[in-house]
């Protein structure tokens, strides 16, 4: 699939949220734009947006795995840098538990809908 064409819908989605959204939406866009520098995260995000609006594109299982691992690493860095968090190890453990649960639910959904390549 053409990469430019693939990310076109994602860019429209982010632009609309950024220009028309509230502060929470704009913060979401800022975070996604930072995360989207990872090719696997960009592909997963594009997959989610496209399939959410009725398109049907497939994704490879390693892309999902790598994208979630990337998110975990980024959140670990954020936790480490947040002076308001006193128990950083516990915060990381909780975040990893949530992210692995999310990954398992997402993987099950993708499999159930035959969206893996």
KAWO-V617454 format. One record per backbone hydrogen bond with DSSP energy under -1.0 kcal/mol. CO is the residue of the C=O (numbers start at 1). NH is the residue of the N-H. E is the energy in kcal/mol with one decimal. If there is no record, write none. Layout:
# KAWO-V617454
CO/NH/E, CO/NH/E
This chain:
# KAWO-V617454
2/6/-2.6, 3/7/-2.1, 7/11/-2.3, 8/12/-2.1, 9/13/-2.4, 10/14/-2.6, 11/15/-2.7, 12/16/-2.5, 13/17/-2.2, 14/18/-2.5, 15/19/-2.4, 16/20/-3.0, 17/21/-1.5, 22/26/-2.5, 23/27/-2.2, 24/28/-2.2, 25/29/-2.4, 26/30/-2.2, 27/31/-2.3, 28/32/-2.7, 29/33/-2.8, 30/34/-1.5, 31/35/-2.5, 32/36/-2.8, 35/38/-2.2, 38/42/-2.9, 39/43/-2.3, 40/44/-2.4, 41/45/-3.1, 42/46/-2.4, 43/47/-2.4, 44/48/-2.5, 45/49/-2.6, 46/50/-2.8, 47/51/-2.4, 48/52/-1.8, 49/53/-1.5, 50/55/-2.5, 51/54/-1.0, 59/117/-2.1, 60/64/-1.3, 61/65/-2.2, 62/66/-2.9, 63/67/-2.5, 64/68/-2.3, 65/69/-2.3, 66/70/-2.3, 67/71/-2.2, 68/72/-2.5, 69/73/-2.3, 70/74/-2.4, 71/75/-2.7, 72/76/-2.5, 73/77/-1.9, 74/78/-2.1, 75/79/-2.7, 76/80/-2.5, 77/81/-1.9, 82/85/-1.3, 86/88/-1.1, 87/91/-2.1, 88/92/-2.5, 89/93/-2.3, 90/94/-2.6, 91/95/-2.4, 92/96/-2.8, 93/97/-2.2, 94/98/-2.3, 95/99/-2.7, 96/100/-2.6, 97/101/-2.0, 98/102/-2.7, 99/103/-2.6, 100/104/-2.4, 101/105/-2.5, 102/106/-2.9, 103/107/-2.8, 104/108/-2.3, 105/109/-2.2, 106/110/-2.7, 107/111/-2.7, 108/112/-2.5, 109/113/-1.6, 110/115/-2.7, 111/114/-1.6, 115/59/-2.2
